[in-house]
Amino acid sequence: MSNKRVLVSGASVAGPAVAYWLGRHGFEPTVVEIAPALRKGGAAVDFRGEAHMTVLERMGVLGRLREIQTGGSPMTFVDEEGRTVLHLPADFAGGELEVLRSDLSRVLYEHGRGVAEYVFGDSVVGLTETPGGVDVTFASGVERTFDLVIGADGIHSGVRGLVFGPEERFVSHLGYYVAGWDLPDGFGVPSGSVKSGSVNYNVPGRLVSTSGDGGRASAFVAFRSPLLRYDRRDVAQQRRLITDAFGGLGWETPRLLASLEHTTEMYFDSISRADVPTWSRGRVALVGDAACGATIGGMGTGTAIVGAYVLAGELAASDGDHGAAFRRYEHVMRDYAERCQKGGDRAGKFLAPPSRFALRMRNGLLGNRFLLDLMLKAGKDITNKIELKDYVKASA
């Protein structure tokens, strides 16, 4: 088999998944991750539909994920006095299987580290393709040569920027920002939130939320905004943006904003969508959010797992012929991924409807169980519209 040495950039979800499958098929994957270790914290992510479950089962992690699943995250929306105005059941946000993103990353890493090399605390800063491979320069100054490179480094992909062009060509801002952070011990979140999913408070264009899993409480906010210019590594600046957006709101908002003072690590990003005309160029391919991401609401975690399975499988099926494999991977995945990511276009308007009328419409429509069931069925149908080869059997 040719092109066995494969560099994978990113160790969140798509990266460890594609590295596992590459190693299982006989390739020699190396995963590089800019963070010094696996990232902790993060919101819950979900899987739904036969395609997601099939890949997790073939991967051998479905049983372990079921052991650590959250049980789903029902969502309760309240008014300023804490009175319920809308309750959504666990399967609305949690699908068939919900786990914390950090737990998912850990399981994927532990499952695949025996067949892949992992390098933490470094990143790709230079890529030069040659007739026989890709010369890679890392931020640490190390230089290595690989046969292929896979960008699995998220919607703000560094690999995509180096090979395909600047982010603004491919990433569209969808009008909202979201942020999340852990709350300090003893914070005292609203009654019922720690063991019953999230409690959410809305005013037009803004959402404030608290949630917990019995031992850890967290805050989440969403707000409508045009594109902001800020330093993605400057947590203090991001705290100021949140304080400015939510100052003066009622309910638990003042206490949640006060908790930001003690936060040294948080998630802050726009709700955006990545649309890349072609997912490969020469010896470099993209997978997961780097290729077809939606920050939230686009079933990106399940799409990343499926995409990693297909990409590695097609490389194995072609005996490492990357040109043929990359074309087949995109042919199998593109329509599927684009259908799934459309949910991201609606995520901001669901979380923080822009007007009082839109708030009443959301609460009224989603409070109707019949309509809610139709929406859940439609979402599951979308995730199942793909034909998955059994690449393991084919290569046996």
N, C-alpha and C positions, 0 to 999 in steps of 0.2 A: 504494500500500500504506500502511495506517495503522500507527500505533504503531511507528515505525522506530527511535526512540532507546531503546536497551535498556542498562540498567546490569547488569553481572554482578559479583557479589561473590565473590572467590576465584580464585586463579590456580594451583591445583594440577593437577587433571586435568579435572573436569567443567567448570570455568570456561573455560579456554582452548578446550576442545572445543566447548562451546555457542557461544562467541564466534566461533570459526571458521565454524561452520555458519550463524550469523546473518549474518555478513558476506558469506558466499558467496551467501546468498539475498537480499541487498540491504538488510539492516537496517544500523543504525549502532551497533554494540556498543562499550561502554566497560567494561573490566575493572579493578576496584580490588582491590588486594592489600595486606593489612596489613604484610607483610614488606617490607623495603627492596629486595629483589631476589628472583629465583626462589630457592626454598629448595634447599639442597644436602643431600647425604646421603640417608638414608632407605633402607628395605629394598627388596628386589625385589618387583615386582608382576607379575601374569601375566594372560594372555588364553588362553581355551580355547573351542573350538567355532566353528561356522560363523557365528553371529550376530556375535560379537566380531570375527572376521577380516573379515567383509563390511563392517562399518562402518569399520574401519581402512583397508581397501582403498579404499572410496569416498571416504574422507577424503584419501587420497593419502599416508599416512604409513607404511603397512605395510612397504614396502621399506626405508625408513630405519630403522625399529625392528628389522627383521631384521639390519641391519648392526651394530647396537650391542647385540643381545640378549646375555644372560649365558650362554646355552647350558643354562640350567636349574640348579637347586640341589638336588642330592641331599642327603639328611639322614642322618647317621650318629649313632646313639645309643650312648653308651658307659657303662661302669660307672666307679666311682671310680678304678680302675687303668688306665683308658683302653682296656679291651677292648670290642669291638663287641658290642652286644646286639640291635641292629636297624639295618638299612640300607634306606632308601627311595629309589627311583630319582628322577632329575631330573624326570620328568613328573608325579610325585605333587604336588610343590609348585609346579613351574614351568609346568605346562600346556603349551600348544603354542608359546607365545612369552613369555619372561620378560625384563624389563628393569628397571633400577633406577628407582625412582619419580622421582628427580631428573632422570634422562635422559629419561623420558617427558614430564615437565613442560616440559623445555627444547625437545624436538622439537615439542610441541603449540604452544608459544609462538612458536617460530621460524616454524612453518608458517602461523600465523594472524595474526601481528602486522601484516601488510600490510592486513588488513581490519578491524582492531579497534584502538581506543585502549587503552593500558595505563597505569595509574596505580599506582605502587608506594609503599609507606610511608604508606598512608592506609587508612581503613576507614569503614564506614557506622555512624553513631551515631543517626540519626533518619530516620524515613520518615513522610510524611504524604500520603495519597492525596487527590487532588482530582478533580473531574469530568473533567479533561483530562489527568491524568498523576500523577506521584509526585514530590513535593518531597523531596529528599534532602539531609541534613546530614552532612558528613564530619567525622572527628575533627580534621582540619586547620583546620576552621572554614569551609571552602568549602561553598557551597550551590548545587546544580544541580537542574534538573528533567528527569526522564526520562518516557518514555511507559510503560515497563514496567521491573520489577526482577526479577532472577533470583538467588536465593540458592544459590550453588554453593560455600559456605564450610564444608563439612565437618559432621561429626556434632555439633560444638559451635557450630552456625551462629548467627552474630549476627543475620542477617536473619530467620531463623526466630524468634529470641527477641523481636525488635522487633514482628513482625507476628502471629505465631501464639501466642506465650506463652512462659513460662519453660521451660527445658530439661527440668526434672524431669517435666513432663507427657508428654514424648515419648521420652526416652532411658532405657532400662532397663539397669542394671548386671548383667552376666552372671557375676559372681563372681571375676574375675581382673583382674590388671594386667599390662601389658607395658612394656618399656623397651628402648631401643637406643641405642648410641653408638659413634662411631669409636674405634678403638684407636690409640695413638701409634705412629709409625714405629719399627720394630725391636722391637715388643712380643714377637714370637716366639710366635705362636699354635700350638696343638697340631699335630703332624705331620699333613700331608694336608689340613688345613682350608682353606688359602688357595686351592688349586686344585681342590677337590673338594666345594664346597658348605659345609654347616655340620656342626660336631661338637657334639653335645648331651649334656648330663648331667642326669639326673633324680633327685630324691627326691620322695616324695609331695607334691603340691601346688606344686612348684617346678621350674623349668627354667633351666639356664645354658647358653649357646650361644656359639660363636665361628664366624665365617665370613669369607670373603674372595673377592676376584675377581682375584687375582694382583698387585694393586697397592695394595689398600686392605683392611684388616682391620677387623672390627667385632664388637661384643658385643651379645648379645640375652638378655633374661631375661623370664620369666613367673612369676607367683606368684598363688596363690589368696588372696583377701582379701575381706572385706566392703567396702562402699563407704567410701572414704577422703575426708576433707576436706583439700584442699591447694591451694596457689596454683599454677595451671598455668604461671605465668611464673617461678616461683622454682626454679631448677635446683638450688640448694644444698639446699633442702628435699626435692626429689625424690631427690637422691643419698643423703640420710639415710634415706629410706623404703626404698630398695634395699638399703643396707648393713644396716639392721635386719632386712629380710626374708631375707637370704642369709648373714648372719654365721654362721660355724661350719661351712659346707659344705666338702666336699673337692674333689677334682679340681683344675681351674684356677681355682676360684672366688676364692680370696684374691688372686691376681694381677689378676683382672678387676675385683674391687672396688677394688683399689689404683689401677687406671687411672682410676677415676672422679674422683680428686682433680684430674686435669688436664683434665677435661671441662668445657667452657663451653657446649656445645650438645648436647642430647640429646632423644630422643623418649620421652615417658612418658604413658601414658593407660590408662584402664580398657578392658577388652573390653566393649563396650556395643552396643546395638542401638537404632536410631531407628525409631519407628513413628508416623507422622503421619497422622491420619485423612483429611485432604485435603491435596493438595500445592500448592494455590493458594488465594489469597484476594485477590479484587479484581484488581489489576494486578501482584500479586507471585506468583511461582511458585518452587518448590524443585526442585533436581535433584541427583542423586548422593547422597552420604552425608547431606546435609542433609535429604533426604526419606526415604531408606530405607537408611541406612547400617548396616554391621556393622563394628566396628573392624578385625577380622581374621577371615579364613576365610569371608567371605560373598560372595566374588567381586565386591566393591564397585567395583574399578577397571573391570572390563568392563561392569558395570551402569551406571556413570557415563558411559562412552563411548557406550553404546547410548541411554541416556536423553537425553543432550545432542543426539544425532542426531535422535531422535524429537521432542523439544520444539521445536527450531529448525525442523524439517521441518513440524510441524503449524502453527506460526505462519506459515510461508510459504504453506502450503496454504490457510490461512484468510484470506490477505491482511492479516494483522495483527490479525484479530478475536481478541483474547486470551481472551475467555470461551470461545468455541468451541474454540480451540486448546488451552487448558489442560485442558479436559474430555477432549478426544480423547487428548492426551498421557498423562493419568493412566489412561484406559481401556486404552490399548495397553500401558502399562508396569507397572501395579501388580502384577498377578498374577505377572508375570515376575520383578520385583524382589523380591517377598516370597519366592518359591521360592528365589532365589539367596541371600538374606540368612540363610536358616535355617542355613546352614553356620556362621555366626558363633556360634550357640548351642552348637556342639560344639567350637569352636576351643580354648578354655581347657582342657577336659578331655582333648583330644588332646595339647596341648603339655605339660601338667603334670597328669597323672591324680591324683586326690585321695588315693588309697590304694595300698599295695603291690599289692593284688589288681588294682586298675584298671590299674596299670603293667604287670603281667604279661599282662593281657587285651589291652591295646593292642599290646604287642610281639608277642604270639602271633597276633592277628588280622591285623595289618599285615605280619607276616612271611610270611603265606601269599599267594603271588603271584596265585592264582586270585581270592581275595577282594579283593586290592588292585586287580586289573584291573576287577572288577565295580564298585568304588567310583569308579574313574576314569571308567568309561563312564557311570555314573549322573550324575556331575558334569557331563560334557560334554552329556548329554541335557538337563539342566536349562537350561544356557545357550543351547540351540538352540530352546527352546519359545517362540518369538516370531515373528510374521510382520512383516517389515520392508518398508515401502514404499520405492520408489526416489524419494525426494523431489526429487532433482536432475533426473531425467527429467520428473517431473510438473510442475516449475516452468519447464522449458525452453521 
